[in-house]
């Protein structure tokens, strides 16, 4: 009898050990990462960020942490993916500013136009104390940890089919498509233009038919969307920089083992660097400015012209931010402007 119970006990212990071992093998950590573009590290900057991140995290953790990438809006539009991250349905998303702004509207402070001296100046602002503060505020208000601020294509330009834009009065009367953001509408309105809300999927046709005269986006996006086929004039205005905001569910990040969390943060930093390098390469390649210059009339704003735009647009946008966010918005905007001055690259 004793040997029978001993045998049963041994069998039970062996089964439990095997079950625990199996659980240990299958207890890998999975990060589901959504982004809006093709999952190609050489095609677009979001793809580059995601692929560099996946490679680093999986190698650094010996695949204790595995990254599953969901590109091309498989998790919905940017705002939908960000909400899924917040709910914990997925763990991370690379989103446009527009996808995060509904949860943290004060992102509007970075819409102050004609503020940066260069794209390097913009990078320094988001990598420096202001970027850290912005990330902390987003986390505090939304439960989303910011892994970094990537580059979707550089500084913004303005295109249109009517005339060269060199001075503020040249925008008067033009119908310009903007994102559905009050600050962008305010900027165009202050110049005497008419801001128009057109879905991205419909914009090419709207420009082609003349329902809309122009739009604003970075050079690589102008080329990618073939806007040179329906737009004649390109102004290198460099008036905005709207980074990708890379978010992760904060509780998920905090619950990672320290070594795995470090791998995630380092992988995100490498991904952001990759986005910036690729953005600059695309801008100067046959997928950027050179072919646009062959098909469009290109004008680069002089310092005097940029200052004229600054004097018209910045007061209007400041007023819109103060009206919406009050003293808190004014203080955050002041911190943003201070960071631009302090981080300005000579």
C-alpha positions as CSV (number, residue, x, y, z in Angstrom):
1,X,0.0,0.0,0.0
2,X,2.8,2.4,0.9
3,X,4.6,1.8,-2.4
4,X,1.3,2.4,-4.3
5,X,0.8,5.8,-2.7
6,X,4.5,6.6,-3.2
7,X,4.2,5.8,-6.8
8,X,1.1,8.0,-7.1
9,X,2.8,10.9,-5.3
10,X,5.8,10.6,-7.6
11,X,3.5,10.6,-10.6
12,X,1.7,13.6,-9.4
13,X,4.9,15.5,-8.7
14,X,6.3,14.6,-12.1
15,X,3.1,15.8,-13.8
16,X,3.2,19.1,-11.9
17,X,6.8,19.6,-12.8
18,X,6.1,19.0,-16.4
19,X,3.1,21.4,-16.3
20,X,5.2,24.1,-14.7
21,X,8.0,23.5,-17.2
22,X,5.5,23.8,-20.1
23,X,4.1,27.0,-18.6
24,X,7.5,28.4,-18.4
25,X,8.2,27.7,-22.0
26,X,5.0,29.3,-23.2
27,X,5.1,32.2,-20.8
28,X,6.9,34.5,-23.3
29,X,5.9,38.2,-23.4
30,X,4.3,39.4,-26.6
31,X,4.2,43.0,-27.7
32,X,1.6,43.7,-30.3
33,X,2.8,46.9,-32.2
34,X,0.5,48.7,-34.6
35,X,1.5,51.3,-37.2
36,X,-0.2,52.9,-40.2
37,X,2.2,52.1,-43.1
38,X,3.8,49.3,-45.0
39,X,6.0,47.1,-42.9
40,X,9.1,47.9,-44.9
41,X,12.2,49.4,-43.2
42,X,13.2,51.2,-46.4
43,X,9.8,52.3,-47.6
44,X,8.7,54.5,-44.7
45,X,9.8,55.7,-41.3
46,X,7.1,54.0,-39.3
47,X,8.1,50.6,-40.9
48,X,11.7,51.4,-40.1
49,X,10.9,52.1,-36.4
50,X,8.9,48.9,-36.0
51,X,11.4,46.6,-37.6
52,X,14.4,48.0,-35.8
53,X,12.5,47.8,-32.6
54,X,11.5,44.2,-33.1
55,X,15.0,43.1,-34.0
56,X,16.6,44.8,-31.1
57,X,14.1,43.6,-28.5
58,X,14.0,40.0,-29.6
59,X,17.8,39.8,-29.8
60,X,18.4,41.6,-26.5
61,X,15.9,39.4,-24.6
62,X,16.8,36.2,-26.4
63,X,13.1,36.2,-27.5
64,X,11.8,36.3,-24.0
65,X,9.9,39.2,-25.4
66,X,8.5,38.8,-28.9
67,X,7.2,41.6,-31.1
68,X,4.3,41.1,-33.4
69,X,3.8,44.0,-35.9
70,X,0.4,45.0,-37.3
71,X,1.0,47.5,-40.1
72,X,-1.1,49.3,-42.6
73,X,-3.8,50.2,-40.2
74,X,-4.8,46.6,-39.4
75,X,-5.8,47.8,-35.9
76,X,-7.8,50.7,-37.3
77,X,-6.9,54.4,-37.8
78,X,-4.3,55.9,-35.5
79,X,-6.8,57.0,-32.9
80,X,-8.3,53.6,-32.8
81,X,-5.0,51.9,-32.3
82,X,-4.1,54.3,-29.5
83,X,-7.3,53.5,-27.8
84,X,-6.5,49.8,-28.0
85,X,-3.2,50.5,-26.4
86,X,-4.8,52.4,-23.6
87,X,-7.3,49.5,-23.0
88,X,-4.5,47.0,-23.0
89,X,-5.9,45.1,-26.0
90,X,-2.6,45.7,-27.8
91,X,0.6,46.9,-26.2
92,X,2.0,49.6,-28.4
93,X,1.3,51.9,-31.4
94,X,3.2,54.3,-33.6
95,X,0.7,57.1,-34.1
96,X,0.4,60.5,-35.7
97,X,-0.2,63.5,-33.4
98,X,-3.8,63.4,-34.6
99,X,-4.2,59.9,-33.1
100,X,-3.0,61.0,-29.6
101,X,-4.5,64.5,-29.5
102,X,-8.1,63.3,-28.7
103,X,-6.7,61.8,-25.4
104,X,-4.2,64.6,-24.8
105,X,-5.5,67.8,-26.5
106,X,-2.7,70.0,-25.2
107,X,-0.5,68.5,-27.9
108,X,-1.8,71.5,-29.8
109,X,1.1,73.6,-28.3
110,X,3.5,72.0,-30.7
111,X,1.5,73.4,-33.6
112,X,3.0,76.9,-33.2
113,X,3.9,77.7,-36.8
114,X,7.3,78.9,-38.2
115,X,9.0,78.2,-34.9
116,X,11.9,75.9,-35.7
117,X,15.2,76.9,-37.2
118,X,15.8,73.5,-38.7
119,X,14.7,69.9,-38.5
120,X,17.7,69.3,-36.2
121,X,16.3,71.9,-33.9
122,X,13.0,70.0,-33.8
123,X,14.8,66.7,-32.9
124,X,16.6,68.4,-30.1
125,X,13.4,69.9,-28.7
126,X,11.7,66.5,-28.5
127,X,14.8,64.7,-27.2
128,X,15.4,67.3,-24.5
129,X,13.6,68.4,-21.3
130,X,10.5,69.6,-23.1
131,X,10.0,66.3,-24.8
132,X,10.5,64.5,-21.5
133,X,8.0,66.8,-19.8
134,X,5.5,66.2,-22.7
135,X,5.9,62.5,-22.4
136,X,5.3,62.6,-18.6
137,X,2.2,64.7,-19.1
138,X,0.8,62.3,-21.7
139,X,1.4,59.4,-19.3
140,X,-0.2,61.2,-16.4
141,X,-3.3,62.2,-18.3
142,X,-3.8,59.0,-20.4
143,X,-1.9,56.0,-19.0
144,X,0.1,55.9,-22.2
145,X,3.9,55.7,-21.8
146,X,5.7,57.6,-24.7
147,X,8.6,55.5,-26.0
148,X,9.8,58.3,-28.3
149,X,9.0,60.9,-31.0
150,X,9.8,59.6,-34.5
151,X,10.1,61.5,-37.8
152,X,7.3,60.9,-40.3
153,X,9.0,63.0,-43.0
154,X,10.5,66.2,-41.7
155,X,9.3,69.8,-41.7
156,X,6.0,70.8,-43.4
157,X,5.7,72.5,-46.8
158,X,2.8,74.1,-48.6
159,X,1.7,73.2,-52.1
160,X,-1.0,74.7,-54.3
161,X,-2.2,74.8,-57.9
162,X,-2.7,78.6,-58.2
163,X,0.4,80.6,-57.6
164,X,3.8,80.8,-55.8
165,X,3.6,81.4,-52.1
166,X,6.3,83.7,-51.0
167,X,4.5,86.1,-48.6
168,X,1.5,85.8,-46.3
169,X,-0.8,87.7,-48.7
170,X,-0.2,85.0,-51.3
171,X,-2.3,82.5,-49.3
172,X,-5.3,84.8,-49.3
173,X,-8.3,83.3,-51.0
174,X,-6.7,79.8,-51.4
175,X,-8.6,76.7,-50.2
176,X,-6.0,74.7,-48.2
177,X,-6.6,71.3,-46.8
178,X,-5.6,70.9,-43.2
179,X,-5.7,68.2,-40.5
180,X,-8.9,68.4,-38.4
181,X,-7.1,70.5,-35.8
182,X,-8.1,73.9,-34.6
183,X,-4.6,75.3,-34.6
184,X,-4.0,74.3,-38.2
185,X,-7.3,75.9,-39.3
186,X,-6.4,79.0,-37.3
187,X,-3.0,79.3,-39.0
188,X,-4.5,79.1,-42.5
189,X,-7.3,81.4,-41.6
190,X,-4.9,84.0,-40.2
191,X,-3.3,84.2,-43.6
192,X,-6.6,84.8,-45.4
193,X,-6.9,81.3,-46.7
194,X,-9.9,79.0,-46.3
195,X,-9.1,75.8,-44.3
196,X,-10.9,72.7,-45.8
197,X,-11.4,69.4,-44.0
198,X,-10.9,66.6,-46.6
199,X,-10.2,63.0,-45.8
200,X,-6.7,61.9,-46.8
201,X,-8.1,59.2,-49.1
202,X,-10.0,61.8,-51.0
203,X,-7.4,64.5,-51.1
204,X,-5.7,63.7,-54.4
205,X,-9.0,63.8,-56.3
206,X,-10.0,67.0,-54.5
207,X,-6.7,68.7,-55.6
208,X,-7.1,67.4,-59.1
209,X,-10.6,68.7,-59.6
210,X,-9.8,72.1,-58.0
211,X,-12.2,71.5,-55.1
212,X,-9.2,72.2,-52.9
213,X,-6.3,74.5,-54.1
214,X,-3.6,73.2,-51.8
215,X,-2.4,71.3,-48.8
216,X,0.5,71.1,-46.4
217,X,2.8,68.1,-45.6
218,X,6.5,67.2,-45.5
219,X,8.3,66.7,-48.8
220,X,8.4,62.8,-48.7
221,X,4.6,62.7,-48.2
222,X,4.0,65.1,-51.1
223,X,6.1,62.8,-53.3
224,X,4.6,59.6,-52.0
225,X,1.1,60.9,-52.6
226,X,1.9,62.0,-56.2
227,X,0.7,65.5,-55.4
228,X,3.2,66.8,-58.0
229,X,0.7,65.5,-60.6
230,X,-2.1,67.8,-59.3
231,X,-0.1,70.7,-57.8
232,X,2.1,73.2,-59.5
233,X,3.8,75.2,-56.7
234,X,5.8,74.0,-53.7
235,X,6.9,76.3,-50.9
236,X,9.6,75.0,-48.6
237,X,8.0,76.8,-45.6
238,X,9.3,74.5,-42.8
239,X,6.4,75.8,-40.7
240,X,5.5,72.7,-38.6
241,X,7.0,69.5,-37.3
242,X,4.5,66.8,-36.2
243,X,6.3,63.8,-34.9
244,X,5.1,60.2,-34.7
245,X,4.2,59.7,-31.0
246,X,5.2,56.1,-30.1
247,X,3.1,54.9,-27.2
248,X,2.9,51.9,-25.0
249,X,0.5,50.8,-22.3
250,X,2.1,52.2,-19.2
251,X,1.1,49.3,-16.9
252,X,2.4,46.8,-19.4
253,X,5.8,48.6,-19.5
254,X,6.0,48.9,-15.8
255,X,5.3,45.2,-15.3
256,X,8.2,44.1,-17.5
257,X,11.3,42.7,-15.9
258,X,13.9,45.4,-15.6
259,X,16.2,43.9,-18.3
260,X,13.3,43.5,-20.7
261,X,12.0,47.0,-20.0
262,X,15.5,48.3,-20.8
263,X,15.5,46.4,-24.0
264,X,12.2,47.9,-25.0
265,X,13.3,51.5,-24.2
266,X,16.7,51.0,-26.1
267,X,14.9,49.4,-29.0
268,X,12.5,52.4,-29.2
269,X,15.4,54.8,-29.2
270,X,17.1,53.0,-32.0
271,X,13.8,53.0,-33.9
272,X,13.5,56.8,-33.6
273,X,17.1,57.3,-34.8
274,X,16.3,55.0,-37.8
275,X,13.2,57.1,-38.6
276,X,15.1,60.3,-38.7
277,X,17.9,58.9,-40.8
278,X,15.5,57.4,-43.3
279,X,13.5,60.6,-43.5
280,X,16.5,62.6,-44.4
281,X,17.6,60.0,-47.0
282,X,14.1,59.9,-48.6
283,X,13.8,63.7,-48.7
284,X,17.0,64.1,-50.7
285,X,16.5,61.0,-53.0
286,X,14.4,60.3,-56.0
287,X,11.6,59.7,-53.6
288,X,11.8,63.3,-52.3
289,X,12.7,66.8,-53.4
290,X,14.7,66.2,-56.6
291,X,11.8,64.8,-58.7
292,X,9.4,67.3,-57.2
293,X,11.7,70.1,-58.3
294,X,11.5,68.8,-61.9
295,X,7.7,68.9,-62.0
296,X,6.9,71.8,-59.7
297,X,8.0,75.4,-59.1
298,X,9.9,75.3,-55.8
299,X,10.5,78.3,-53.6
300,X,12.4,78.3,-50.3
301,X,11.3,81.0,-47.9
302,X,14.0,83.5,-47.1
303,X,14.5,84.5,-43.5
304,X,12.7,87.8,-44.2
305,X,9.7,86.0,-45.7
306,X,9.6,83.4,-42.9
307,X,9.5,86.2,-40.4
308,X,6.6,87.8,-42.2
309,X,4.6,84.5,-41.9
310,X,5.7,84.2,-38.2
311,X,4.4,87.7,-37.4
312,X,0.9,86.9,-38.8
313,X,0.4,83.3,-37.8
314,X,1.9,82.9,-34.3
315,X,-0.3,85.5,-32.5
316,X,-3.4,83.9,-33.9
317,X,-2.3,80.4,-32.9
318,X,-1.2,81.6,-29.4
319,X,-4.6,83.1,-28.9
320,X,-6.4,79.9,-30.0
321,X,-4.3,77.9,-27.5
322,X,-5.0,80.4,-24.6
323,X,-8.7,80.4,-25.4
324,X,-8.9,76.6,-25.3
325,X,-6.5,75.7,-22.5
326,X,-6.2,78.8,-20.4
327,X,-3.2,79.5,-18.2
328,X,-2.0,75.9,-18.3
329,X,-1.8,76.0,-22.1
330,X,-0.1,79.4,-22.0
331,X,2.6,78.0,-19.6
332,X,3.1,74.8,-21.7
333,X,3.4,76.9,-24.9
334,X,6.0,79.1,-23.2
335,X,8.0,76.0,-22.2
336,X,7.8,74.8,-25.8
337,X,9.1,78.1,-27.2
338,X,11.8,78.3,-24.5
339,X,13.0,74.8,-25.5
340,X,13.2,75.8,-29.2
341,X,15.4,78.8,-28.3
342,X,17.6,76.8,-26.0
343,X,18.0,73.8,-28.3
344,X,18.4,75.9,-31.5
345,X,21.2,74.5,-33.6
346,X,23.6,77.2,-34.9
